[in-house]
Amino acid sequence: MSRVCQITGKKAIVGNNVSHSNIKTKRTFKPNLHTKKFYVPELDEWILLKVSAHGMRKINKNGIYQCLVEASEKGVL
């Protein structure tokens, strides 16, 4: 499975390591992803999602069902 948050759509981006002598080498910045089970009372079932830390905060604020609806509208889920 790819390293993409299923709620926010965050994924790895590319940047540079910069040394003291200003030599640049390519590197990737990966999102802070966790595999977590969530209970959805509206559907009366448990779902397994790969979410970032920001996605978990969003779920705590808005609720899991609302976040699932928004993610499916954006095409992330």
C-alpha positions in Angstrom: 0.0 0.0 0.0 1.2 3.5 -0.7 2.2 6.1 1.9 -0.8 8.3 1.5 -3.2 9.5 4.2 -6.7 8.2 3.5 -8.3 11.3 5.1 -6.2 14.3 4.1 -4.4 12.9 1.1 -1.0 13.8 2.4 1.8 11.9 0.6 5.6 11.9 0.4 7.3 15.0 -1.1 10.8 15.5 -2.5 13.4 17.9 -1.2 17.1 18.3 -0.5 19.5 17.5 2.2 21.8 20.5 2.5 25.3 19.9 4.0 27.4 22.5 5.8 29.3 23.1 2.5 25.9 23.6 0.7 26.0 20.4 -1.2 22.5 19.3 -2.0 21.4 15.6 -2.3 17.8 14.4 -2.9 15.7 13.1 -0.1 12.0 12.4 0.6 9.8 13.8 3.4 7.3 11.1 4.4 4.0 11.9 6.2 3.5 10.7 9.8 1.2 7.8 9.0 -0.4 5.3 11.4 -2.7 2.4 10.8 -5.7 2.8 13.0 -9.1 1.2 13.5 -12.1 3.5 13.9 -15.7 2.7 14.9 -18.3 4.4 12.7 -21.6 4.5 14.7 -23.6 5.5 11.6 -22.5 2.4 9.8 -22.3 0.3 12.9 -18.9 -1.2 11.9 -15.1 -0.9 12.4 -12.9 0.4 9.6 -9.2 0.3 9.2 -7.5 3.5 7.9 -4.0 4.6 7.2 -4.1 8.2 8.6 -1.6 10.9 9.4 -1.4 12.7 12.7 -3.2 15.7 11.2 -5.9 13.4 9.9 -6.4 12.0 13.4 -6.8 15.5 14.8 -9.3 16.2 12.0 -11.3 13.1 12.9 -11.4 14.1 16.6 -12.7 17.5 15.7 -15.3 16.7 13.0 -16.1 13.1 13.6 -15.2 10.0 11.6 -18.3 9.9 9.4 -18.0 13.5 8.3 -14.3 13.0 7.5 -15.1 9.8 5.4 -17.8 11.7 3.4 -15.3 14.6 2.7 -12.5 12.2 1.8 -14.7 10.3 -0.7 -15.9 13.6 -2.2 -12.3 14.7 -2.8 -11.5 11.3 -4.2 -8.8 10.5 -1.5 -10.6 7.5 0.0 
